[in-house]
Amino acid sequence: MAETGLIAIGAGLAIGLSAIGAAIAEKEIGAAAVGAMAEKEQLFGKGLLMTVIPETLVIFGLVIAMMILGLAKGG
Protein backbone atom coordinates (compact mmCIF):
# COMPACT_ATOMS: atom_id res chain seq x y z
CA MET A 1 0.00 0.00 0.00
CA ALA A 2 2.85 2.41 0.75
CA GLU A 3 4.19 1.85 -2.76
CA THR A 4 1.03 3.37 -4.25
CA GLY A 5 1.52 6.51 -2.18
CA LEU A 6 5.12 6.86 -3.33
CA ILE A 7 4.03 6.42 -6.94
CA ALA A 8 1.46 9.19 -6.49
CA ILE A 9 4.09 11.47 -4.94
CA GLY A 10 6.41 10.76 -7.88
CA ALA A 11 3.68 11.62 -10.37
CA GLY A 12 2.89 14.82 -8.49
CA LEU A 13 6.53 15.81 -8.46
CA ALA A 14 6.84 15.13 -12.20
CA ILE A 15 4.04 17.53 -13.10
CA GLY A 16 4.70 20.05 -10.34
CA LEU A 17 8.42 20.51 -10.88
CA SER A 18 8.05 20.69 -14.65
CA ALA A 19 5.37 23.39 -14.21
CA ILE A 20 7.64 25.39 -11.89
CA GLY A 21 10.53 25.10 -14.36
CA ALA A 22 8.34 26.23 -17.23
CA ALA A 23 7.04 29.18 -15.21
CA ILE A 24 10.56 30.37 -14.41
CA ALA A 25 11.62 30.03 -18.05
CA GLU A 26 8.49 31.79 -19.29
CA LYS A 27 9.06 34.68 -16.89
CA GLU A 28 12.59 35.26 -18.12
CA ILE A 29 11.72 34.88 -21.80
CA GLY A 30 8.66 37.10 -21.44
CA ALA A 31 10.68 39.90 -19.89
CA ALA A 32 13.28 39.71 -22.64
CA ALA A 33 10.59 39.58 -25.35
CA VAL A 34 8.84 42.68 -24.02
CA GLY A 35 12.16 44.52 -23.94
CA ALA A 36 12.94 43.48 -27.51
CA MET A 37 9.47 44.48 -28.72
CA ALA A 38 9.84 47.89 -27.08
CA GLU A 39 12.77 48.57 -29.36
CA LYS A 40 11.57 46.78 -32.50
CA GLU A 41 7.85 46.08 -33.00
CA GLN A 42 8.48 43.51 -35.74
CA LEU A 43 9.69 41.03 -33.11
CA PHE A 44 6.18 40.47 -31.71
CA GLY A 45 5.68 37.12 -33.49
CA LYS A 46 9.06 35.77 -32.48
CA GLY A 47 8.58 36.96 -28.91
CA LEU A 48 5.18 35.30 -28.69
CA LEU A 49 6.55 32.04 -30.09
CA MET A 50 9.49 32.02 -27.68
CA THR A 51 7.16 32.67 -24.76
CA VAL A 52 5.00 29.65 -25.60
CA ILE A 53 7.83 27.14 -26.13
CA PRO A 54 8.46 26.41 -22.39
CA GLU A 55 4.90 25.09 -22.11
CA THR A 56 6.09 21.93 -23.83
CA LEU A 57 7.94 21.15 -20.60
CA VAL A 58 4.62 20.91 -18.79
CA ILE A 59 3.24 18.59 -21.46
CA PHE A 60 6.28 16.34 -21.08
CA GLY A 61 5.81 16.37 -17.30
CA LEU A 62 2.15 15.40 -17.73
CA VAL A 63 3.09 12.50 -20.01
CA ILE A 64 5.66 11.24 -17.51
CA ALA A 65 3.13 11.60 -14.66
CA MET A 66 0.62 9.51 -16.62
CA MET A 67 3.29 6.86 -17.23
CA ILE A 68 4.15 6.81 -13.52
CA LEU A 69 0.48 6.49 -12.59
CA GLY A 70 0.27 3.55 -14.98
CA LEU A 71 2.66 1.79 -12.61
CA ALA A 72 0.16 2.13 -9.79
CA LYS A 73 -2.40 0.19 -11.81
CA GLY A 74 0.03 -2.65 -12.29
CA GLY A 75 0.94 -2.27 -15.87
Order of alpha helices (4+ residues) and beta strands (2+ residues): alpha-alpha-alpha
